[in-house]
Amino acid sequence: MSNIQVAVRCRGRNDKEVAAKSPIVIDLPNDTFSVTDPYVSINHNYTTQTVSSFNYKTYKVDQVYGSQADQNLIFEKVALPLFNDFLQGSNVTILAYGQTGTGKTFTMCGGEQKNSNVDYKHSETAGIIPRVLIELFNKLEPEGAASDYVVKCSFLELYNEDLKDLLNDDEKPAKLRIYESTVAANGNKKEAGKASKTISIQNLREESISSCQDGFQILQKGLLKRKTASTKLNDVSSRSHTLFTINLYRNQPGSDGTGSQLFKVSKMNLVDLAGSENIYRSGAQNQRAKEAGSINQSLLTLGRVINSLSELANSSNADNTFHIPYRESKLTRLLQDSIGGCTKTSLIATISPAKINIDETISTLDYACKAKNIKNLPQSGHDSDLIMKRVLVKNLSQEIAKLNFDLIATRNKNGIWLNEDNYNAIMEENESLKASLKESNLQNESLNSKISQFEVFKANNENNIKKLREQINKQVGINEELSNESTSLKSYIVSKDEEIKQLSEQLVKANEKFSSTTNQLVKVIYRNLDTSINSIQDILSQYNNSANGETLFTFNTQLTGNIENFRKSLEEKIAEINDNLANSLLQDLPYFLEKYNENYDKLSTLISSLNSQLMQNLSDLKVANDKLSGYIIEDHLNYNAQELISQLIETKVSSQLTKLHEKMDKSIATILRDSKQNYKKLFETSISQISQELIESERNEISKREKNWSTETSRVLNVIDSQMYEARQEEVEQSKAIFDSLSMSTTERLTDLKNKTTENLSKLTELVSNEENPKVSLLQRNLPCLEDISKNIQLNDIKIRDSLTTIDKSLQDIKQFDAKQAFKLSPVRGSKQIEIDGLKRSPSRSPSYSNPPSRTASRQISPIKTAGTLARTKIPQLNRSLDNKENQGPSQKRRRVLQQVDNFLHG
Ligand SMILES: Nc1ncnc2c1ncn2[C@@H]1O[C@H](COP(=O)(O)OP(=O)(O)OP(=O)(O)O)[C@@H](O)[C@H]1O
């Protein structure tokens, strides 16, 4: 009795664990290998406890391998001892157990299992299986002919409680069944007396191999077939259990006493278990959950088997009445012989050192420790392990014969080789197939009769089909017509679009032009108005106080009235334009709307007629189809032709009609949408055109009015000018008369005064010379007084002279003012001007104005001015007094002036 040997293999942290910065929580005695001190410690509180209070949980196993342990070391320490037993005829098993991604497959198969042509012989990462194969043939081959042996391999997968032969290429392989057989040494299954129970798998392929390369090929073939799936924990994760078995038949020295050679049969099971992790942690869902659930079910049973066997080993129950639940899962049934059975077994528990996997690691180590307690009863040399050479040879020769048949049949392509079990299975299947065939034949017969009925029906309904075809062709024609129509409509719409675009552009340009012209027009009008108003205001202010004030006031009132009227008429006109525009819009809008509605109605009618035509065609087709279907159904024909026709109608006609309908719908929708837009645009364009026309006509009207206004203004200004000229001329004449008379009277008075003075002086001289004259003495007394009078006379003389100068200046001013007015009026009146006295005058002025008397007046004044001996005068005051009596006539005014001058001179 020997315990299951348990080894723990702890790999280094992988990339994911490093990336996750998960610390190492596994403590091993050695990074490579430890057999003397085989403990694995786990620190539970790695991150929370201080170093001094580390809380370790320690597991004791048989061997411990660290991250530095290579594949060869594992092989030599774990597999080789069992291999040697296997070579000696023992059944041995090596199990790899652990969480996904911890290295089970790496340990059992190797690191390059994904490559199809791995050179295991020279690979450092080759796992236990290839190393065993190499070792096996290394041992067997040197013995050569002296050794009689046969090696057979099988490769099995257990996935979702289903067994799968990884070496079977059949598309529908025979189902694998686990059964217990009792095999006697002579190969007779019935002789139970000398036999023992073994687990066998029915229909499992066993391939004979004669070299390790043959074995490698088998391993590769099986690995490729192995079910893998991605999980969060391992990218290429195996979700299945695999069992690679090597059967060795070796010549047994001695005999069974019958002279027949015996062969020792030994078996080596190399088991790669699926990942032991919790399904929730692996992220498995749906199908995966099922897989993971099954995996856990198998592993759970395995755990319970291990528990039971462990308890059995520890108990003192000698009866061995413990129930071991081998039969509760296929995995435990397969491993029944290896765990607690008659084989030598080693378990390699693979673990991760990272903290993130600590729960799974603890679970794995718990399993491993329990498994360590299990005791097996390996039996070597048991009868059941022997097989007679003739049986083996018979089996092999049968196999070879079958293979030969198979080969010949394959070469000749005229037959199939089958082994007996397969044959029986096939025969059974054949029987059932025969029955099915019989049923099928009956069905066929009935179908054949229906076919002939259908042929008759078909012949009878050729016409219907012909009509249907014609209808389909017609429909296709309609379809084409519609599509042509649609195309032409589209091109029409495109051309309309282009037109509308051009019109829009024109409208935009016209609008721009109109607004700029309007602006200019308004500017011109306002400028003219401003100029006119300013000029008129100037004139009014200058002449407001003149003799013709009344006339000017009247004119001013008239002009203001005219301007007001013009403004009013302008405003009215603008209002009228607006009204006209609004009216025309209101008048034309119904027309456009009517037109739009009309076209819309037309389009709708067209669409509905097309629709009804389409519906008619559809209903015709439906009638025809129903008719055809009716015939088919009435005659109870279930022949596929009905389906074919239905399909034909369904696929060709209906789909064509549906497409047509959809196309129609789309094109109608597009036409409607486009026409809506087009009408909108057309409407806008028309409104713009109308607006433009109206604006153009109004602009013409305004320009006409502006011309009239200009002419009228010129005329009025001419009138003003001539009136002003006349008024000024009259004033100048009055002034001249005043000065003439003033000058004359002043000269006369001065002469008179001179004479009188001379006379008085002579009288005075005379008086003075007569000193006795009392008057002389009086004169002498009054002499100072006379001197004062003389001074006064001189002063008066100076004042008169000043007054004359002032009058002369006033006359000059009047002259200049006259010239200025003529100049100011000229720009308003017209373009042509003539030069008078260096000033511009209008040619429209009256002929008398071209030779203005003011010039003569001014020349007549100059001798007066140069005389320098004018009497004292107050002409400016005189003018002011005249201003106050503006309603007096010119002769009256003149009289008053003379009177005042006279008064002044004489008093
Ligand atoms: N001791 C080791 N040394 C180097 N690489 C290792 C070791 N153990 C595992 N690996 C690597 O880790 C990855 C996962 O290993 P493997 O596929 O053997 O895990 P597994 O336990 O079989 O997973 P699954 O249960 O999903 O099949 C592989 O890339 C493998 O090469």
The ligand as a Tripos MOL2 file, in Angstrom:
@<TRIPOS>MOLECULE
LIG
   31    33     1     0     0
SMALL
NO_CHARGES

@<TRIPOS>ATOM
      1 N1          6.4490   26.6720  -14.3840 N.pl3     1 LIG1
      2 C1          6.2440   27.4100  -15.4560 C.ar      1 LIG1
      3 N2          7.2820   27.9900  -16.0810 N.ar      1 LIG1
      4 C2          7.0960   28.7670  -17.1580 C.ar      1 LIG1
      5 N3          5.8830   29.0160  -17.7050 N.ar      1 LIG1
      6 C3          4.8220   28.4770  -17.1210 C.ar      1 LIG1
      7 C4          4.9430   27.6730  -15.9850 C.ar      1 LIG1
      8 N4          3.7110   27.2740  -15.6340 N.ar      1 LIG1
      9 C5          2.8700   27.8250  -16.5170 C.ar      1 LIG1
     10 N5          3.5110   28.5460  -17.4190 N.ar      1 LIG1
     11 C6          2.9580   29.3150  -18.5180 C.3       1 LIG1
     12 O1          1.7080   29.8300  -18.0420 O.3       1 LIG1
     13 C7          0.7280   29.7930  -19.0590 C.3       1 LIG1
     14 C8         -0.4560   28.9830  -18.5700 C.3       1 LIG1
     15 O2         -0.0770   27.7010  -18.3760 O.3       1 LIG1
     16 P1         -1.0070   26.4880  -18.7160 P.3       1 LIG1
     17 O3         -1.7760   26.6820  -19.9610 O.co2     1 LIG1
     18 O4         -0.1600   25.2730  -18.6700 O.co2     1 LIG1
     19 O5         -1.9950   26.5720  -17.5000 O.3       1 LIG1
     20 P2         -3.1620   25.5370  -17.1610 P.3       1 LIG1
     21 O6         -3.1600   25.4080  -15.7080 O.co2     1 LIG1
     22 O7         -3.0430   24.3410  -17.9860 O.co2     1 LIG1
     23 O8         -4.4460   26.3600  -17.6010 O.3       1 LIG1
     24 P3         -5.8170   25.7150  -18.0580 P.3       1 LIG1
     25 O9         -6.4490   25.1020  -16.8870 O.co2     1 LIG1
     26 O10        -6.5720   26.9210  -18.5220 O.co2     1 LIG1
     27 O11        -5.4840   24.8010  -19.1410 O.co2     1 LIG1
     28 C9          1.3840   29.1690  -20.2480 C.3       1 LIG1
     29 O12         1.7770   30.2050  -21.1490 O.3       1 LIG1
     30 C10         2.5790   28.4740  -19.6970 C.3       1 LIG1
     31 O13         3.6210   28.3830  -20.6680 O.3       1 LIG1
@<TRIPOS>BOND
     1     1     2 1
     2     2     3 ar
     3     2     7 ar
     4     3     4 ar
     5     4     5 ar
     6     5     6 ar
     7     6     7 ar
     8     6    10 ar
     9     7     8 ar
    10     8     9 ar
    11     9    10 ar
    12    10    11 1
    13    11    12 1
    14    11    30 1
    15    12    13 1
    16    13    14 1
    17    13    28 1
    18    14    15 1
    19    15    16 1
    20    16    17 2
    21    16    18 1
    22    16    19 1
    23    19    20 1
    24    20    21 2
    25    20    22 1
    26    20    23 1
    27    23    24 1
    28    24    25 2
    29    24    26 1
    30    24    27 1
    31    28    29 1
    32    28    30 1
    33    30    31 1
@<TRIPOS>SUBSTRUCTURE
     1 LIG1         1 GROUP 0 **** ****
